[in-house]
Amino acid sequence: MPNHFDERWEGPIRGLRLPLAVWNTLKDEGITTLDQLQAIADQLERLPGIGSKMARVTRDELARTSAPEEN
């Protein structure tokens, strides 16, 4: 049986791969842009359904996508 907490999915915010549970919560909260997500990144645990693990995964993914690409 698939574990949707460990799997990563592409969603409406281009370039991010997050667990399906995170995408569902972001959708429910009306967070649809990278800027919106970055603005609340330090408060992710306050969103329903996002605990410390999912918040860490999301912040790590934000850091990965905002890191400058190596040439």
Buried (B, 14 or more C-beta within 10 A) or exposed (E): EEEBEEEBEEBEBEEBBBBBBBBBBBEEBEBEEBEBBEEBEEEBEEBEEBEEEBBEBBBEBBEEBEEEEEE
